[in-house]
Amino acid sequence: MRFQGRNIGIAVYLIILFLPIYWLVNMSFKTNFEITSRLSFWPHQFTLGNYAHIFFSPVWRGGFIHSLTYTCLNTVISVTLALPAAYAFSRYRFIGDKHLFFWLLSNLMAPPAVFAMPFFNLYYSVGLFDTVWAVALAHCLFNVPLAVWILEGFISGIPREIDETAALDGYSFPRFFVKIFLPLIANGIGVAAFFCFMFSWVEQLLASTLTTINAKPIVSVMTQIYSAAGEDWGLLAAAGVLTMIPGAIVIWFVRNHIAKGFALGRV
């Protein structure tokens, strides 16, 4: 009886957890009239028109491409910059290292709204405004410290003797770092890349402030379409379903790294 009660509790919890996702998918296959006229747990007037509108609209398609572009750029840049920094914080001791490490983490304590206007003025002056690079570089302010913090925990778990043994065997530092060290912290890289990707993918304020037309992200398109169309809930639901797919794909590929990272690293 106790075992059955536990299973029932888990089932109820999972139903509550996945109900909003199911409802979003359910709405995406309905017409706007059916959504606003009655409550239904499945589409009575099944339609793919909402998805067709997104796939064939240059505005929606461009929004997805822009978001994926600056998110991937930011993830690569953040992890690439964080790797040597995390190695330095873990392996070396220098004046002010603790204070510098704390200062990096302090960037995560301020909301993105604090940096919106400074970034806007800077990028407008140097000609980066309304480009995917503007958003990718702006998100580095938050993702690089996060990646350094995560990777430093993984690197600290690797014995220093491995570095010394590789040096005695004649490995140059770049060769040692790429051939030996990176595979040892692959789980940490996967975890850091996951968090960087998800932050950049869902962040809206900086992405909307630093772009207008040429690099407009999908979150801005959804907000503007909502304001212009009023209550086009089916279209917004279809866009919401599509925005979950990249995150789900990333989780699928790094799921093993994430599981090990939560068990071994600083997450």
C-alpha positions in Angstrom: 0.0 0.0 0.0 2.8 2.4 0.9 4.5 1.6 -2.5 1.3 2.2 -4.4 0.7 5.5 -2.6 4.2 6.6 -3.5 3.6 5.8 -7.1 0.3 7.6 -7.1 1.9 10.7 -5.6 4.7 10.6 -8.3 2.1 10.2 -11.0 0.1 13.2 -9.7 3.2 15.3 -9.4 4.2 14.5 -13.0 0.8 15.3 -14.3 0.8 18.7 -12.6 4.4 19.3 -13.9 3.6 18.5 -17.5 0.1 20.0 -17.6 1.2 23.5 -18.7 3.4 21.9 -21.5 0.5 19.7 -22.7 -1.9 22.7 -22.6 0.6 24.8 -24.7 0.8 22.0 -27.3 -2.9 21.5 -27.2 -3.5 25.2 -27.9 -1.1 25.2 -30.8 -3.3 22.9 -32.8 -6.5 24.9 -32.2 -8.0 27.8 -34.0 -8.2 31.0 -32.1 -12.0 30.8 -32.0 -12.0 27.4 -30.3 -9.4 28.6 -27.7 -11.4 31.6 -26.7 -14.9 30.1 -27.0 -14.8 27.0 -24.8 -12.6 24.8 -22.6 -11.4 21.6 -24.3 -8.7 19.1 -23.5 -7.9 18.3 -27.1 -8.4 20.1 -30.4 -11.9 19.6 -31.9 -11.0 21.6 -35.0 -7.4 20.4 -35.5 -5.3 22.7 -37.5 -1.6 23.1 -38.6 -2.2 26.7 -39.7 -0.4 28.2 -36.7 2.8 26.3 -37.5 2.5 26.9 -41.2 2.2 30.6 -40.5 5.4 30.6 -38.5 7.4 28.4 -41.0 6.4 30.5 -44.0 6.7 33.9 -42.4 10.0 35.7 -42.9 9.6 37.6 -39.6 9.1 34.4 -37.5 11.7 32.4 -39.4 14.2 35.2 -39.1 13.5 35.5 -35.3 14.4 31.9 -34.8 17.5 32.1 -36.9 18.7 35.2 -35.1 18.1 33.7 -31.6 19.9 30.5 -32.5 22.8 32.4 -34.0 23.6 34.7 -31.1 22.9 31.9 -28.6 25.4 29.5 -30.2 27.9 32.4 -30.6 27.6 33.3 -26.9 27.9 29.7 -25.8 31.1 29.1 -27.8 32.6 32.5 -26.7 31.7 32.1 -23.0 33.0 28.5 -22.6 36.2 29.3 -24.6 37.0 32.4 -22.5 36.0 30.6 -19.2 38.3 27.6 -19.7 41.7 29.3 -19.3 40.3 31.6 -16.6 39.0 28.7 -14.6 42.3 26.8 -15.0 44.2 29.8 -13.7 41.9 30.3 -10.7 42.2 26.6 -9.9 45.9 26.0 -10.5 47.6 29.3 -9.6 47.7 31.6 -6.6 48.2 35.3 -7.3 47.6 38.6 -5.6 43.9 39.4 -5.5 42.7 36.1 -7.0 40.0 35.6 -4.4 38.8 39.2 -4.9 38.8 38.9 -8.7 36.9 35.6 -8.5 34.3 37.2 -6.3 34.1 40.2 -8.6 33.3 37.9 -11.5 30.5 36.3 -9.6 29.2 39.7 -8.5 28.2 40.4 -12.2 25.5 37.7 -11.7 24.0 39.7 -8.8 22.7 42.5 -11.0 19.7 42.1 -13.3 20.2 42.6 -17.0 18.1 45.8 -16.9 21.0 47.6 -15.2 23.3 47.0 -18.2 20.7 47.6 -20.9 21.4 51.4 -21.5 25.2 51.2 -21.2 25.3 48.4 -23.7 22.9 50.3 -26.0 25.0 53.4 -26.0 28.3 51.5 -26.4 27.1 49.3 -29.3 25.3 52.1 -31.1 28.6 54.1 -31.0 30.8 51.3 -32.4 28.3 50.1 -35.0 27.3 46.8 -33.3 23.8 47.8 -32.6 21.1 45.5 -34.2 23.5 42.7 -34.8 23.7 39.2 -33.4 27.2 40.0 -32.1 25.7 42.7 -29.9 23.5 40.2 -28.0 26.1 37.5 -28.0 28.7 39.7 -26.4 26.3 41.3 -24.0 25.3 37.9 -22.6 29.0 37.1 -22.0 28.8 39.5 -19.1 26.6 37.0 -17.3 27.6 33.7 -18.9 31.4 34.0 -18.6 31.4 34.3 -14.8 28.9 31.5 -14.5 31.0 29.2 -16.8 34.2 30.1 -14.8 32.5 29.3 -11.6 31.3 25.9 -12.8 34.5 24.9 -14.6 36.7 25.9 -11.7 34.9 23.4 -9.5 35.5 20.6 -12.1 39.2 21.6 -12.7 39.9 21.6 -8.9 38.7 18.0 -8.8 41.5 17.0 -11.2 44.8 16.1 -9.4 47.7 18.5 -10.1 49.9 15.5 -10.6 48.3 15.0 -14.0 49.7 18.4 -15.1 53.1 17.6 -13.8 53.2 14.1 -15.3 52.3 15.5 -18.7 55.0 18.1 -18.5 57.6 15.5 -17.6 56.5 13.4 -20.6 57.3 16.4 -22.9 53.8 17.7 -23.5 53.5 21.4 -24.3 50.8 23.1 -22.4 48.5 23.7 -25.4 48.8 20.0 -26.4 48.3 18.8 -22.8 45.3 21.1 -22.4 43.6 19.9 -25.6 44.6 16.2 -25.7 44.5 15.3 -22.0 42.9 17.9 -19.8 39.8 18.8 -21.8 38.5 15.2 -22.0 38.9 14.9 -18.2 36.5 17.9 -17.7 34.1 17.1 -20.5 31.3 16.9 -18.0 32.0 20.3 -16.7 32.2 21.8 -20.2 28.8 20.2 -21.0 27.2 21.6 -17.9 28.7 25.1 -18.5 27.6 25.1 -22.1 24.1 24.0 -21.1 23.6 26.9 -18.7 25.1 29.4 -21.1 22.9 28.2 -23.9 19.7 28.3 -21.8 20.4 31.8 -20.3 21.1 33.3 -23.7 18.1 31.5 -25.3 15.5 32.7 -22.8 16.9 36.2 -22.0 14.6 38.9 -23.4 15.5 42.3 -22.1 19.0 42.7 -23.5 18.1 40.8 -26.7 15.1 43.2 -27.3 17.0 46.4 -26.4 20.0 45.8 -28.5 18.1 44.8 -31.7 15.4 46.3 -33.9 15.1 44.7 -37.4 18.2 43.0 -38.7 18.7 40.8 -35.6 15.3 40.7 -34.0 15.1 37.6 -31.7 12.1 35.4 -31.4 11.1 36.7 -28.0 10.8 40.2 -29.5 8.7 38.8 -32.4 6.4 37.1 -30.0 5.9 40.2 -27.9 5.3 42.4 -30.9 2.9 39.9 -32.5 0.9 39.7 -29.3 0.6 43.5 -29.1 -0.4 43.8 -32.7 -2.7 40.7 -33.0 -4.3 41.1 -29.6 -5.5 37.6 -28.8 -3.9 35.3 -31.4 -3.3 32.6 -28.8 -2.9 29.7 -31.2 0.0 31.4 -33.0 1.7 32.3 -29.8 1.2 28.7 -28.5 2.8 27.3 -31.6 5.7 29.7 -31.3 6.1 28.7 -27.6 6.3 25.0 -28.6 8.9 25.7 -31.2 11.0 27.7 -28.7 11.2 24.7 -26.4 12.6 22.4 -29.1 16.2 23.8 -29.1 16.5 23.6 -25.4 15.2 20.0 -25.5 17.7 19.1 -28.1 20.6 20.5 -26.1 19.4 18.7 -23.0 19.2 15.4 -25.0 22.8 15.7 -26.2 24.4 16.8 -22.9 22.1 14.9 -20.5 24.8 12.5 -19.4 27.2 15.4 -18.8 24.6 17.2 -16.8 23.8 14.2 -14.6 27.5 13.6 -13.9 28.0 17.4 -13.4 25.3 17.7 -10.8 26.9 14.7 -9.0 30.6 15.7 -9.3 30.9 19.4 -10.0 30.0 22.8 -8.7 26.4 23.1 -9.8 
